[in-house]
Amino acid sequence: MKATDQLVHFLKEELGIPSGAISLALRHCEQTPNFLAMTLWQYGLVTLDQLAQIFDWLETV
């Protein structure tokens, strides 16, 4: 499983981020999927606490 797929799974299953929000963020960061978490936060689709959880998760992968 690709890292991006793992991240999307984490966002959906662990944080409850809607698929539509993830799709929107992925469209806006197609060239740099590493910025998915920041894009979600930039558009107000995750809170700062969720962003911190995402970064914590990314450190363990």
PQR file of N, CA, C, O and H, with PARSE charges and radii, in Angstrom:
ATOM      1  N   MET A   1       0.845  -1.177   0.000 -0.4000 1.5000
ATOM      2  CA  MET A   1       0.000   0.000   0.000 -0.0000 2.0000
ATOM      3  C   MET A   1       0.891   1.242   0.000  0.5500 1.7000
ATOM      4  O   MET A   1       1.815   1.357   0.806 -0.5500 1.4000
ATOM      5  N   LYS A   2       0.602   2.162  -0.910 -0.4000 1.5000
ATOM      6  CA  LYS A   2       1.383   3.397  -0.996 -0.0000 2.0000
ATOM      7  C   LYS A   2       1.171   4.253   0.250  0.5500 1.7000
ATOM      8  O   LYS A   2       0.153   4.146   0.934 -0.5500 1.4000
ATOM      9  H   LYS A   2      -0.148   2.069  -1.565  0.4000 1.0000
ATOM     10  N   ALA A   3       2.149   5.097   0.523 -0.4000 1.5000
ATOM     11  CA  ALA A   3       2.075   5.969   1.700 -0.0000 2.0000
ATOM     12  C   ALA A   3       0.845   6.872   1.642  0.5500 1.7000
ATOM     13  O   ALA A   3       0.192   7.095   2.662 -0.5500 1.4000
ATOM     14  H   ALA A   3       2.976   5.184  -0.033  0.4000 1.0000
ATOM     15  N   THR A   4       0.526   7.394   0.454 -0.4000 1.5000
ATOM     16  CA  THR A   4      -0.643   8.266   0.323 -0.0000 2.0000
ATOM     17  C   THR A   4      -1.915   7.491   0.632  0.5500 1.7000
ATOM     18  O   THR A   4      -2.813   8.011   1.294 -0.5500 1.4000
ATOM     19  H   THR A   4       1.057   7.214  -0.374  0.4000 1.0000
ATOM     20  N   ASP A   5      -1.999   6.250   0.159 -0.4000 1.5000
ATOM     21  CA  ASP A   5      -3.170   5.418   0.441 -0.0000 2.0000
ATOM     22  C   ASP A   5      -3.297   5.147   1.935  0.5500 1.7000
ATOM     23  O   ASP A   5      -4.398   5.156   2.486 -0.5500 1.4000
ATOM     24  H   ASP A   5      -1.269   5.827  -0.379  0.4000 1.0000
ATOM     25  N   GLN A   6      -2.167   4.906   2.581 -0.4000 1.5000
ATOM     26  CA  GLN A   6      -2.178   4.677   4.028 -0.0000 2.0000
ATOM     27  C   GLN A   6      -2.651   5.928   4.763  0.5500 1.7000
ATOM     28  O   GLN A   6      -3.420   5.839   5.720 -0.5500 1.4000
ATOM     29  H   GLN A   6      -1.273   4.898   2.133  0.4000 1.0000
ATOM     30  N   LEU A   7      -2.189   7.086   4.314 -0.4000 1.5000
ATOM     31  CA  LEU A   7      -2.591   8.342   4.938 -0.0000 2.0000
ATOM     32  C   LEU A   7      -4.088   8.568   4.756  0.5500 1.7000
ATOM     33  O   LEU A   7      -4.775   8.954   5.701 -0.5500 1.4000
ATOM     34  H   LEU A   7      -1.563   7.158   3.537  0.4000 1.0000
ATOM     35  N   VAL A   8      -4.594   8.334   3.556 -0.4000 1.5000
ATOM     36  CA  VAL A   8      -6.026   8.508   3.294 -0.0000 2.0000
ATOM     37  C   VAL A   8      -6.837   7.569   4.187  0.5500 1.7000
ATOM     38  O   VAL A   8      -7.861   7.966   4.742 -0.5500 1.4000
ATOM     39  H   VAL A   8      -4.036   8.020   2.788  0.4000 1.0000
ATOM     40  N   HIS A   9      -6.385   6.343   4.320 -0.4000 1.5000
ATOM     41  CA  HIS A   9      -7.074   5.385   5.193 -0.0000 2.0000
ATOM     42  C   HIS A   9      -7.090   5.897   6.634  0.5500 1.7000
ATOM     43  O   HIS A   9      -8.125   5.844   7.299 -0.5500 1.4000
ATOM     44  H   HIS A   9      -5.553   6.021   3.869  0.4000 1.0000
ATOM     45  N   PHE A  10      -5.954   6.389   7.117 -0.4000 1.5000
ATOM     46  CA  PHE A  10      -5.870   6.945   8.470 -0.0000 2.0000
ATOM     47  C   PHE A  10      -6.829   8.123   8.632  0.5500 1.7000
ATOM     48  O   PHE A  10      -7.545   8.210   9.630 -0.5500 1.4000
ATOM     49  H   PHE A  10      -5.113   6.431   6.578  0.4000 1.0000
ATOM     50  N   LEU A  11      -6.844   9.023   7.656 -0.4000 1.5000
ATOM     51  CA  LEU A  11      -7.711  10.196   7.734 -0.0000 2.0000
ATOM     52  C   LEU A  11      -9.177   9.791   7.830  0.5500 1.7000
ATOM     53  O   LEU A  11      -9.931  10.358   8.621 -0.5500 1.4000
ATOM     54  H   LEU A  11      -6.262   8.952   6.846  0.4000 1.0000
ATOM     55  N   LYS A  12      -9.577   8.815   7.028 -0.4000 1.5000
ATOM     56  CA  LYS A  12     -10.974   8.370   7.024 -0.0000 2.0000
ATOM     57  C   LYS A  12     -11.328   7.584   8.280  0.5500 1.7000
ATOM     58  O   LYS A  12     -12.314   7.883   8.953 -0.5500 1.4000
ATOM     59  H   LYS A  12      -8.964   8.355   6.385  0.4000 1.0000
ATOM     60  N   GLU A  13     -10.518   6.579   8.591 -0.4000 1.5000
ATOM     61  CA  GLU A  13     -10.862   5.640   9.655 -0.0000 2.0000
ATOM     62  C   GLU A  13     -10.575   6.170  11.057  0.5500 1.7000
ATOM     63  O   GLU A  13     -11.382   5.978  11.966 -0.5500 1.4000
ATOM     64  H   GLU A  13      -9.716   6.335   8.045  0.4000 1.0000
ATOM     65  N   GLU A  14      -9.451   6.825  11.238 -0.4000 1.5000
ATOM     66  CA  GLU A  14      -9.065   7.262  12.582 -0.0000 2.0000
ATOM     67  C   GLU A  14      -9.580   8.659  12.928  0.5500 1.7000
ATOM     68  O   GLU A  14      -9.976   8.914  14.066 -0.5500 1.4000
ATOM     69  H   GLU A  14      -8.796   6.981  10.499  0.4000 1.0000
ATOM     70  N   LEU A  15      -9.574   9.562  11.944 -0.4000 1.5000
ATOM     71  CA  LEU A  15      -9.977  10.942  12.223 -0.0000 2.0000
ATOM     72  C   LEU A  15     -11.381  11.267  11.732  0.5500 1.7000
ATOM     73  O   LEU A  15     -11.932  12.311  12.081 -0.5500 1.4000
ATOM     74  H   LEU A  15      -9.252   9.354  11.020  0.4000 1.0000
ATOM     75  N   GLY A  16     -11.967  10.384  10.925 -0.4000 1.5000
ATOM     76  CA  GLY A  16     -13.328  10.608  10.442 -0.0000 2.0000
ATOM     77  C   GLY A  16     -13.456  11.736   9.437  0.5500 1.7000
ATOM     78  O   GLY A  16     -14.514  12.356   9.329 -0.5500 1.4000
ATOM     79  H   GLY A  16     -11.519   9.536  10.641  0.4000 1.0000
ATOM     80  N   ILE A  17     -12.382  12.008   8.698 -0.4000 1.5000
ATOM     81  CA  ILE A  17     -12.420  13.062   7.677 -0.0000 2.0000
ATOM     82  C   ILE A  17     -13.243  12.535   6.496  0.5500 1.7000
ATOM     83  O   ILE A  17     -12.976  11.436   6.009 -0.5500 1.4000
ATOM     84  H   ILE A  17     -11.523  11.504   8.786  0.4000 1.0000
ATOM     85  N   PRO A  18     -14.236  13.293   6.030 -0.5600 1.5000
ATOM     86  CA  PRO A  18     -15.068  12.833   4.915  0.2800 2.0000
ATOM     87  C   PRO A  18     -14.264  12.646   3.626  0.5500 1.7000
ATOM     88  O   PRO A  18     -13.294  13.359   3.374 -0.5500 1.4000
ATOM     89  N   SER A  19     -14.684  11.683   2.827 -0.4000 1.5000
ATOM     90  CA  SER A  19     -14.013  11.392   1.556 -0.0000 2.0000
ATOM     91  C   SER A  19     -13.979  12.611   0.647  0.5500 1.7000
ATOM     92  O   SER A  19     -12.988  12.844  -0.045 -0.5500 1.4000
ATOM     93  H   SER A  19     -15.473  11.103   3.032  0.4000 1.0000
ATOM     94  N   GLY A  20     -15.055  13.386   0.644 -0.4000 1.5000
ATOM     95  CA  GLY A  20     -15.107  14.581  -0.194 -0.0000 2.0000
ATOM     96  C   GLY A  20     -14.042  15.597   0.174  0.5500 1.7000
ATOM     97  O   GLY A  20     -13.449  16.227  -0.701 -0.5500 1.4000
ATOM     98  H   GLY A  20     -15.860  13.196   1.206  0.4000 1.0000
ATOM     99  N   ALA A  21     -13.801  15.755   1.457 -0.4000 1.5000
ATOM    100  CA  ALA A  21     -12.767  16.689   1.915 -0.0000 2.0000
ATOM    101  C   ALA A  21     -11.391  16.206   1.484  0.5500 1.7000
ATOM    102  O   ALA A  21     -10.548  16.998   1.063 -0.5500 1.4000
ATOM    103  H   ALA A  21     -14.283  15.243   2.168  0.4000 1.0000
ATOM    104  N   ILE A  22     -11.170  14.902   1.592 -0.4000 1.5000
ATOM    105  CA  ILE A  22      -9.883  14.340   1.190 -0.0000 2.0000
ATOM    106  C   ILE A  22      -9.692  14.481  -0.313  0.5500 1.7000
ATOM    107  O   ILE A  22      -8.601  14.821  -0.772 -0.5500 1.4000
ATOM    108  H   ILE A  22     -11.854  14.258   1.934  0.4000 1.0000
ATOM    109  N   SER A  23     -10.744  14.223  -1.081 -0.4000 1.5000
ATOM    110  CA  SER A  23     -10.662  14.357  -2.540 -0.0000 2.0000
ATOM    111  C   SER A  23     -10.345  15.790  -2.945  0.5500 1.7000
ATOM    112  O   SER A  23      -9.528  16.025  -3.836 -0.5500 1.4000
ATOM    113  H   SER A  23     -11.630  13.947  -0.708  0.4000 1.0000
ATOM    114  N   LEU A  24     -10.992  16.742  -2.289 -0.4000 1.5000
ATOM    115  CA  LEU A  24     -10.732  18.157  -2.577 -0.0000 2.0000
ATOM    116  C   LEU A  24      -9.271  18.491  -2.319  0.5500 1.7000
ATOM    117  O   LEU A  24      -8.621  19.134  -3.144 -0.5500 1.4000
ATOM    118  H   LEU A  24     -11.655  16.551  -1.566  0.4000 1.0000
ATOM    119  N   ALA A  25      -8.761  18.060  -1.187 -0.4000 1.5000
ATOM    120  CA  ALA A  25      -7.367  18.347  -0.846 -0.0000 2.0000
ATOM    121  C   ALA A  25      -6.414  17.670  -1.826  0.5500 1.7000
ATOM    122  O   ALA A  25      -5.408  18.259  -2.223 -0.5500 1.4000
ATOM    123  H   ALA A  25      -9.289  17.538  -0.517  0.4000 1.0000
ATOM    124  N   LEU A  26      -6.725  16.443  -2.214 -0.4000 1.5000
ATOM    125  CA  LEU A  26      -5.861  15.735  -3.169 -0.0000 2.0000
ATOM    126  C   LEU A  26      -5.821  16.440  -4.522  0.5500 1.7000
ATOM    127  O   LEU A  26      -4.777  16.480  -5.172 -0.5500 1.4000
ATOM    128  H   LEU A  26      -7.542  15.965  -1.892  0.4000 1.0000
ATOM    129  N   ARG A  27      -6.949  16.993  -4.943 -0.4000 1.5000
ATOM    130  CA  ARG A  27      -6.971  17.727  -6.223 -0.0000 2.0000
ATOM    131  C   ARG A  27      -6.104  18.978  -6.149  0.5500 1.7000
ATOM    132  O   ARG A  27      -5.481  19.359  -7.140 -0.5500 1.4000
ATOM    133  H   ARG A  27      -7.797  16.961  -4.414  0.4000 1.0000
ATOM    134  N   HIS A  28      -6.059  19.617  -4.991 -0.4000 1.5000
ATOM    135  CA  HIS A  28      -5.298  20.857  -4.846 -0.0000 2.0000
ATOM    136  C   HIS A  28      -3.812  20.623  -4.599  0.5500 1.7000
ATOM    137  O   HIS A  28      -3.016  21.560  -4.669 -0.5500 1.4000
ATOM    138  H   HIS A  28      -6.565  19.308  -4.186  0.4000 1.0000
ATOM    139  N   CYS A  29      -3.441  19.408  -4.318 -0.4000 1.5000
ATOM    140  CA  CYS A  29      -2.014  19.143  -4.094 -0.0000 2.0000
ATOM    141  C   CYS A  29      -1.550  17.959  -4.931  0.5500 1.7000
ATOM    142  O   CYS A  29      -0.722  17.165  -4.485 -0.5500 1.4000
ATOM    143  H   CYS A  29      -4.088  18.647  -4.261  0.4000 1.0000
ATOM    144  N   GLU A  30      -2.087  17.841  -6.149 -0.4000 1.5000
ATOM    145  CA  GLU A  30      -1.717  16.733  -7.037 -0.0000 2.0000
ATOM    146  C   GLU A  30      -0.215  16.658  -7.282  0.5500 1.7000
ATOM    147  O   GLU A  30       0.355  15.567  -7.314 -0.5500 1.4000
ATOM    148  H   GLU A  30      -2.760  18.486  -6.511  0.4000 1.0000
ATOM    149  N   GLN A  31       0.417  17.787  -7.452 -0.4000 1.5000
ATOM    150  CA  GLN A  31       1.842  17.811  -7.756 -0.0000 2.0000
ATOM    151  C   GLN A  31       2.693  17.446  -6.544  0.5500 1.7000
ATOM    152  O   GLN A  31       3.801  16.929  -6.692 -0.5500 1.4000
ATOM    153  H   GLN A  31      -0.046  18.673  -7.426  0.4000 1.0000
ATOM    154  N   THR A  32       2.183  17.713  -5.361 -0.4000 1.5000
ATOM    155  CA  THR A  32       2.944  17.442  -4.138 -0.0000 2.0000
ATOM    156  C   THR A  32       2.034  16.812  -3.089  0.5500 1.7000
ATOM    157  O   THR A  32       1.579  17.502  -2.177 -0.5500 1.4000
ATOM    158  H   THR A  32       1.284  18.133  -5.241  0.4000 1.0000
ATOM    159  N   PRO A  33       1.759  15.506  -3.203 -0.5600 1.5000
ATOM    160  CA  PRO A  33       0.862  14.857  -2.243  0.2800 2.0000
ATOM    161  C   PRO A  33       1.386  14.880  -0.812  0.5500 1.7000
ATOM    162  O   PRO A  33       0.635  14.617   0.127 -0.5500 1.4000
ATOM    163  N   ASN A  34       2.667  15.192  -0.639 -0.4000 1.5000
ATOM    164  CA  ASN A  34       3.214  15.303   0.717 -0.0000 2.0000
ATOM    165  C   ASN A  34       2.561  16.440   1.493  0.5500 1.7000
ATOM    166  O   ASN A  34       2.623  16.471   2.722 -0.5500 1.4000
ATOM    167  H   ASN A  34       3.277  15.405  -1.402  0.4000 1.0000
ATOM    168  N   PHE A  35       1.942  17.362   0.787 -0.4000 1.5000
ATOM    169  CA  PHE A  35       1.303  18.507   1.429 -0.0000 2.0000
ATOM    170  C   PHE A  35      -0.173  18.273   1.721  0.5500 1.7000
ATOM    171  O   PHE A  35      -0.897  19.221   2.024 -0.5500 1.4000
ATOM    172  H   PHE A  35       1.892  17.337  -0.211  0.4000 1.0000
ATOM    173  N   LEU A  36      -0.631  17.025   1.635 -0.4000 1.5000
ATOM    174  CA  LEU A  36      -2.048  16.722   1.845 -0.0000 2.0000
ATOM    175  C   LEU A  36      -2.540  17.226   3.196  0.5500 1.7000
ATOM    176  O   LEU A  36      -3.589  17.867   3.270 -0.5500 1.4000
ATOM    177  H   LEU A  36      -0.043  16.255   1.388  0.4000 1.0000
ATOM    178  N   ALA A  37      -1.811  16.950   4.250 -0.4000 1.5000
ATOM    179  CA  ALA A  37      -2.230  17.377   5.589 -0.0000 2.0000
ATOM    180  C   ALA A  37      -2.337  18.896   5.675  0.5500 1.7000
ATOM    181  O   ALA A  37      -3.309  19.424   6.215 -0.5500 1.4000
ATOM    182  H   ALA A  37      -0.959  16.429   4.190  0.4000 1.0000
ATOM    183  N   MET A  38      -1.349  19.588   5.150 -0.4000 1.5000
ATOM    184  CA  MET A  38      -1.371  21.054   5.186 -0.0000 2.0000
ATOM    185  C   MET A  38      -2.506  21.611   4.332  0.5500 1.7000
ATOM    186  O   MET A  38      -3.119  22.616   4.691 -0.5500 1.4000
ATOM    187  H   MET A  38      -0.559  19.159   4.712  0.4000 1.0000
ATOM    188  N   THR A  39      -2.786  20.965   3.210 -0.4000 1.5000
ATOM    189  CA  THR A  39      -3.877  21.413   2.346 -0.0000 2.0000
ATOM    190  C   THR A  39      -5.215  21.244   3.055  0.5500 1.7000
ATOM    191  O   THR A  39      -6.069  22.127   2.986 -0.5500 1.4000
ATOM    192  H   THR A  39      -2.289  20.149   2.918  0.4000 1.0000
ATOM    193  N   LEU A  40      -5.400  20.120   3.732 -0.4000 1.5000
ATOM    194  CA  LEU A  40      -6.629  19.917   4.502 -0.0000 2.0000
ATOM    195  C   LEU A  40      -6.792  21.012   5.549  0.5500 1.7000
ATOM    196  O   LEU A  40      -7.887  21.544   5.732 -0.5500 1.4000
ATOM    197  H   LEU A  40      -4.706  19.403   3.787  0.4000 1.0000
ATOM    198  N   TRP A  41      -5.707  21.348   6.230 -0.4000 1.5000
ATOM    199  CA  TRP A  41      -5.765  22.385   7.255 -0.0000 2.0000
ATOM    200  C   TRP A  41      -5.999  23.766   6.633  0.5500 1.7000
ATOM    201  O   TRP A  41      -6.778  24.563   7.156 -0.5500 1.4000
ATOM    202  H   TRP A  41      -4.817  20.916   6.082  0.4000 1.0000
ATOM    203  N   GLN A  42      -5.328  24.039   5.528 -0.4000 1.5000
ATOM    204  CA  GLN A  42      -5.452  25.334   4.850 -0.0000 2.0000
ATOM    205  C   GLN A  42      -6.901  25.623   4.472  0.5500 1.7000
ATOM    206  O   GLN A  42      -7.350  26.766   4.554 -0.5500 1.4000
ATOM    207  H   GLN A  42      -4.695  23.392   5.103  0.4000 1.0000
ATOM    208  N   TYR A  43      -7.630  24.596   4.060 -0.4000 1.5000
ATOM    209  CA  TYR A  43      -9.022  24.770   3.656 -0.0000 2.0000
ATOM    210  C   TYR A  43     -10.001  24.580   4.813  0.5500 1.7000
ATOM    211  O   TYR A  43     -11.214  24.540   4.604 -0.5500 1.4000
ATOM    212  H   TYR A  43      -7.265  23.667   3.994  0.4000 1.0000
ATOM    213  N   GLY A  44      -9.481  24.464   6.016 -0.4000 1.5000
ATOM    214  CA  GLY A  44     -10.344  24.344   7.183 -0.0000 2.0000
ATOM    215  C   GLY A  44     -11.033  22.997   7.308  0.5500 1.7000
ATOM    216  O   GLY A  44     -12.079  22.887   7.948 -0.5500 1.4000
ATOM    217  H   GLY A  44      -8.496  24.497   6.186  0.4000 1.0000
ATOM    218  N   LEU A  45     -10.451  21.972   6.698 -0.4000 1.5000
ATOM    219  CA  LEU A  45     -11.067  20.648   6.695 -0.0000 2.0000
ATOM    220  C   LEU A  45     -10.593  19.777   7.851  0.5500 1.7000
ATOM    221  O   LEU A  45     -11.174  18.724   8.112 -0.5500 1.4000
ATOM    222  H   LEU A  45      -9.601  22.062   6.178  0.4000 1.0000
ATOM    223  N   VAL A  46      -9.543  20.208   8.545 -0.4000 1.5000
ATOM    224  CA  VAL A  46      -9.093  19.557   9.777 -0.0000 2.0000
ATOM    225  C   VAL A  46      -8.732  20.642  10.782  0.5500 1.7000
ATOM    226  O   VAL A  46      -8.374  21.761  10.414 -0.5500 1.4000
ATOM    227  H   VAL A  46      -9.072  21.064   8.333  0.4000 1.0000
ATOM    228  N   THR A  47      -8.832  20.291  12.039 -0.4000 1.5000
ATOM    229  CA  THR A  47      -8.461  21.221  13.110 -0.0000 2.0000
ATOM    230  C   THR A  47      -6.955  21.145  13.353  0.5500 1.7000
ATOM    231  O   THR A  47      -6.271  20.271  12.820 -0.5500 1.4000
ATOM    232  H   THR A  47      -9.123  19.382  12.338  0.4000 1.0000
ATOM    233  N   LEU A  48      -6.457  22.058  14.154 -0.4000 1.5000
ATOM    234  CA  LEU A  48      -5.039  22.001  14.519 -0.0000 2.0000
ATOM    235  C   LEU A  48      -4.721  20.725  15.289  0.5500 1.7000
ATOM    236  O   LEU A  48      -3.651  20.140  15.116 -0.5500 1.4000
ATOM    237  H   LEU A  48      -7.013  22.768  14.587  0.4000 1.0000
ATOM    238  N   ASP A  49      -5.644  20.296  16.134 -0.4000 1.5000
ATOM    239  CA  ASP A  49      -5.427  19.043  16.868 -0.0000 2.0000
ATOM    240  C   ASP A  49      -5.337  17.864  15.905  0.5500 1.7000
ATOM    241  O   ASP A  49      -4.476  16.998  16.056 -0.5500 1.4000
ATOM    242  H   ASP A  49      -6.513  20.771  16.275  0.4000 1.0000
ATOM    243  N   GLN A  50      -6.230  17.833  14.914 -0.4000 1.5000
ATOM    244  CA  GLN A  50      -6.185  16.758  13.923 -0.0000 2.0000
ATOM    245  C   GLN A  50      -4.901  16.834  13.107  0.5500 1.7000
ATOM    246  O   GLN A  50      -4.303  15.806  12.787 -0.5500 1.4000
ATOM    247  H   GLN A  50      -6.930  18.537  14.791  0.4000 1.0000
ATOM    248  N   LEU A  51      -4.481  18.037  12.773 -0.4000 1.5000
ATOM    249  CA  LEU A  51      -3.237  18.210  12.026 -0.0000 2.0000
ATOM    250  C   LEU A  51      -2.057  17.653  12.826  0.5500 1.7000
ATOM    251  O   LEU A  51      -1.183  16.987  12.271 -0.5500 1.4000
ATOM    252  H   LEU A  51      -4.966  18.872  13.032  0.4000 1.0000
ATOM    253  N   ALA A  52      -2.039  17.925  14.111 -0.4000 1.5000
ATOM    254  CA  ALA A  52      -0.978  17.387  14.969 -0.0000 2.0000
ATOM    255  C   ALA A  52      -1.024  15.863  14.993  0.5500 1.7000
ATOM    256  O   ALA A  52       0.019  15.209  14.968 -0.5500 1.4000
ATOM    257  H   ALA A  52      -2.749  18.466  14.562  0.4000 1.0000
ATOM    258  N   GLN A  53      -2.228  15.295  15.042 -0.4000 1.5000
ATOM    259  CA  GLN A  53      -2.369  13.836  15.015 -0.0000 2.0000
ATOM    260  C   GLN A  53      -1.855  13.263  13.700  0.5500 1.7000
ATOM    261  O   GLN A  53      -1.219  12.209  13.681 -0.5500 1.4000
ATOM    262  H   GLN A  53      -3.075  15.826  15.062  0.4000 1.0000
ATOM    263  N   ILE A  54      -2.131  13.956  12.612 -0.4000 1.5000
ATOM    264  CA  ILE A  54      -1.652  13.507  11.297 -0.0000 2.0000
ATOM    265  C   ILE A  54      -0.130  13.501  11.279  0.5500 1.7000
ATOM    266  O   ILE A  54       0.482  12.530  10.834 -0.5500 1.4000
ATOM    267  H   ILE A  54      -2.647  14.812  12.628  0.4000 1.0000
ATOM    268  N   PHE A  55       0.484  14.576  11.758 -0.4000 1.5000
ATOM    269  CA  PHE A  55       1.947  14.643  11.772 -0.0000 2.0000
ATOM    270  C   PHE A  55       2.541  13.577  12.686  0.5500 1.7000
ATOM    271  O   PHE A  55       3.570  12.982  12.364 -0.5500 1.4000
ATOM    272  H   PHE A  55      -0.013  15.365  12.120  0.4000 1.0000
ATOM    273  N   ASP A  56       1.894  13.336  13.828 -0.4000 1.5000
ATOM    274  CA  ASP A  56       2.358  12.266  14.719 -0.0000 2.0000
ATOM    275  C   ASP A  56       2.294  10.921  14.009  0.5500 1.7000
ATOM    276  O   ASP A  56       3.221  10.117  14.101 -0.5500 1.4000
ATOM    277  H   ASP A  56       1.058  13.819  14.089  0.4000 1.0000
ATOM    278  N   TRP A  57       1.193  10.680  13.301 -0.4000 1.5000
ATOM    279  CA  TRP A  57       1.035   9.422  12.564 -0.0000 2.0000
ATOM    280  C   TRP A  57       2.100   9.305  11.481  0.5500 1.7000
ATOM    281  O   TRP A  57       2.692   8.240  11.302 -0.5500 1.4000
ATOM    282  H   TRP A  57       0.439  11.333  13.226  0.4000 1.0000
ATOM    283  N   LEU A  58       2.348  10.402  10.754 -0.4000 1.5000
ATOM    284  CA  LEU A  58       3.341  10.381   9.679 -0.0000 2.0000
ATOM    285  C   LEU A  58       4.735  10.040  10.210  0.5500 1.7000
ATOM    286  O   LEU A  58       5.519   9.393   9.517 -0.5500 1.4000
ATOM    287  H   LEU A  58       1.867  11.267  10.900  0.4000 1.0000
ATOM    288  N   GLU A  59       5.043  10.467  11.424 -0.4000 1.5000
ATOM    289  CA  GLU A  59       6.352  10.162  12.013 -0.0000 2.0000
ATOM    290  C   GLU A  59       6.532   8.675  12.276  0.5500 1.7000
ATOM    291  O   GLU A  59       7.657   8.177  12.292 -0.5500 1.4000
ATOM    292  H   GLU A  59       4.405  10.993  11.987  0.4000 1.0000
ATOM    293  N   THR A  60       5.433   7.969  12.483 -0.4000 1.5000
ATOM    294  CA  THR A  60       5.519   6.546  12.820 -0.0000 2.0000
ATOM    295  C   THR A  60       5.469   5.635  11.606  0.5500 1.7000
ATOM    296  O   THR A  60       5.740   4.439  11.719 -0.5500 1.4000
ATOM    297  H   THR A  60       4.519   8.374  12.470  0.4000 1.0000
ATOM    298  N   VAL A  61       5.131   6.176  10.460 -0.4000 1.5000
ATOM    299  CA  VAL A  61       4.999   5.343   9.246 -0.0000 2.0000
ATOM    300  C   VAL A  61       6.337   5.168   8.573  0.5500 1.7000
ATOM    301  O   VAL A  61       6.427   4.501   7.542 -0.5500 1.4000
ATOM    302  H   VAL A  61       4.911   7.147  10.368  0.4000 1.0000
TER
END
